[in-house]
Amino acid sequence: MVLKFERHKIATLSSELLTSVEQLREYSSLSRDEFIGDRTKLNSAKYLLIVSIEAAVDMCNHVIAEID
């Protein structure tokens, strides 16, 4: 089996994933009540989680599509 994927695409997606996860980690220092009580922080975290999942799925789809 030979994988022929675009390294630049994988690098871009993994960078996006790591950046989103890094930003999500910033919320871990907040108390549960502080986090849940702030809609802006909660919505931001939801968005970052979606971005992280999409980047991971896009990487998987790209690799799977390139399998010979």
N, C-alpha and C positions, 0 to 999 in steps of 0.2 A: 504494500500500500504506500503510495506516494502522496504527500500533501503538498499542494501548490497554492498556498494562500498568500495574499498580499500583506507583507510585513507592516507596511505603513498603515493599512487599515486596522490591523490587530493592535498596533502600537497606539493609534489614535483612540480606539475604543477602550483599551486597557487604561490609558491615561485618564479618560473620562470616568471610568469606573473607580479608579483609585482616588481621583479628586472628589468625587461624590461621597465615597466612603469616609474620606478624611474630613470632609465638612460635616457629615453625620456624627462623627466621633466628638465633635465640639459640643453636641447636645448631651453627651453622656455625663458631663459634669453638673448638669442641672438636676434638681430634685424632680421627682415625678410630678408633684403638684405645680411646680414652676413651669415645667415643660407643657403639661396638659392645659394649664391655665392661660397659656399664651398662644392664641390662634395662629399668629404669624409664624412662630417657631414650629408649631405642630404642622402647619401647611407646608412650610419649607422642608421639613423632614420628610413628609410624604412625597413631595416632588423629588427630593434627592434620592429617595428609595426607588421611585419609579425610574429615574435616570440610570441608577445603578443596575437595576434588573434589565432594562432595555439594552444597556451596553453589554452585559453578560450574554443575553440571548442573541444579540447581533453577532458577537464573537463566535458563539457556538454555531449559529446558522452559516456564517461565512466559512468556517472550517468544514462543516458537514457538506456544504455545497461543493467544496473543492476535493472531496475524497474520490479517488479514481476507483 
